[in-house]
Amino acid sequence: MSARTKQILRAVVGLALAVALLGWGFPKVAQTTWSEVFGQLEQVTPWESLGFGALVLVGLGCYTFTFTGSLPGLSQWRAFIVNICGSSVSNLLPGGGAVGLAATYTILRSWGFKNRDVSTSAIVTGVWNTLARIALPIVAIVMLWFGNDGLPRSLTSAAWAATVSGLAIFAAFVAILASERAAQSIGRGLDRVLGPLFRRRKRTMSVSELVHDMRGRINEVVRTGWVQMTLGMIGFFGFYYLLFVLIMRTVGVDMLPLGILFAAFAIGRLLTAVGVTPGGVGVTEIASVAALVGWGASPEAAAAGIFLFSIFTHLMEVPLGALGWLVWSMSPRIKGATGDDDDPADKEATQPATP
């Protein structure tokens, strides 16, 4: 079976699983029916929908500060375009993050950014995104603790798991930046773990050499841009949480305190990384609605709210991405900006592995 056939098969299976989870599993877990969900959605007015859409745009606008902080010279407008283009691709395919990264790389290279700068940006923003999603359940625990709303065992377990994994990722990242010896040790460890994945591919550098080569670049980006990147992530998730709360209040989930709502929001954002379906669709909705119903929300109202939130934060990015691709196709290209194309480290960092 060819690599392309495998990719098509994975896409078909992932989409079918997403449809099954949403169509059958979602209302079953929520203990309601789709007719009741749509009846609840009739409460939402067109003006409210426009307001929800505006909040999505503001949230995406905040994320551009994370992008520009990791890639000096990138404007806010171009960061917005490349973000919605990459996100739209990622949301259409299971495990679409790699395809979205390739799209991001293509767009940025067409604007004259060098391989080494794009690859460094991809690594730093990837770490910032992962740490932010891991931090959300921990913040939820703090909100529930101080709000005396109770600490559900499932959320506590998720928060502990997120804490352990988050500290491990953060410690490894800091060690790479702070110590050459630690960077070499981590690189050798990754070589042993990832080596079997690259058997079919000719490699010009080991992971250890790549980590060493990029360490200086990452250090510089983090030193100058960490505040901007962090504030961008806070703004992004902050406006998305505001959107989540407003949607829930609109459809009738008005009895649960903000701490509980943030806990359900955190669970959903953490599970968007699940790659078995496009953007984790189906998995995130089921987990979030199960949490809300378990904590006392009306089943039909909770299901309607989660479904509407998914439409605005997931499906809305697809037409936005199509518009972004159109804008990019009409934007001027910078030819001959190869700069460091022959740098073997950059080729290792940006070329996708052959499956």
Secondary structure, 3 states (H helix, E strand, C coil): CCHHHHHHHHHHHHHHHHHHHHHHHHHHHHCCCHHHHHHHHCCCCHHHHHHHHHHHHHHHHHHHHHHHHHCCCCCHHHHHHHHHHHHHHHHHCECCHHHHHHHHHHHHHHCCCCHHHHHHHHHHHHHHHHHHHHHHHHHHHHHHHHHCCCCCHHHHHHHHHHHHHHHHHHHHHHHHHHCHHHHHHHHHHHHHHHHHHHCCCCCCCCHHHHHHHHHHHHHHHHHHHHHHHHHHHHHHHHHHHHHHHHHHHHHCCCCCCHHHHHHHHHHHHHHCCCCCCECCCCHHHHHHHHHHHHCCCCHHHHHHHHHHHHHHHHHCHHHHHHHHHHHHHHCCCCCCCCCCCCCHHHHHHHCCCCC
